[in-house]
Amino acid sequence: MKRNSLIIILILAVALLISGCDNKDKAAEQATEAPTQPMPMEPTQIPVPEFDMELPEGYDPSTEEDPGSIIGGDEAAAADVHIYAGSSPIPIDPVDMPSPTPRQALAFTYAKYTADKLGLSFESVAGYDVDDSQENVYRLIEPAGLVKDNYAVEISLSFAPITKNYSINNVRTDLRSTLDNLGKVNYKTWEATGTSKRSLLGKDGYYGNYRGVLFDGTIVRGRVHMAIVNDKLLTLHVSCPGWYNTDYMGVYSHIRSTLKLL
């Protein structure tokens, strides 16, 4: 009986040992099974578009640029306006820069003037001072109270003797010389236009315009008109402040249209 009991106990002990080994094997399997992750994706090749670098014949790429972003030399220098990116000044087009105030158009009252020494009469702006102290020159000078832009308007008519062979070509040559000589005194800059043909007192002649800047910065403009009248060289000269040139060229036209021989 004791022998049978001992055998049963041994069998149970062996069964317990086998059961314990199975549990350890399962735990070991679970411990060694590490989580897996998918392999990283291979980079996708993105196709790069190819551009045709050849431009059509005659195509100008600058036409696609903003014209407001391009500054011309003199305009940029005159603007003298900058913005700053870091420490570098960048010139820009001053869109809001005020423009010069335009002068109001002048209204004139005309009166008749008679230059007895020259044998001429004409209509010009009323109220001007007359200077006929010279034998062959008749001058009208703007009164001090009417002077604009620091320059008094001056209108003159004169006769000069000429030779028998003096021709219309000589008129043109003398006109050019007169325009050049006017700019040699008191002006820091001087520009004269070419000469153009135009009659004066019904006779063929030439005229030319000029623009000068005095040393104090005053802008002066004017016109000189010459023609051969009664075997003499007649000269009409109108000089005025530059900003009112259009107004006084109207005065010149009125003088020319009303000029008569006595």
Secondary structure, DSSP 8 states (H G I E B T S, - for coil): -HHHHHHHHHHHHHHHHHHHHHHHHHHHHHHH------------------------TT--GGGGS-GGG---HHHHHHH--EEEETTEEEE---TT-------------EEEEEETTTTEEEEEETT-EEE--STTEEEEE--GGG-BTTB--EEEEEEEE--TT--HHHHHHHHHHHHHHHTTSSEEEEEE---EE--BTTB-EEEEEEEEEETTS-EEEEEEEEEEETTEEEEEEEEEEGGGHHHHHHHHHHHHHH-EE-
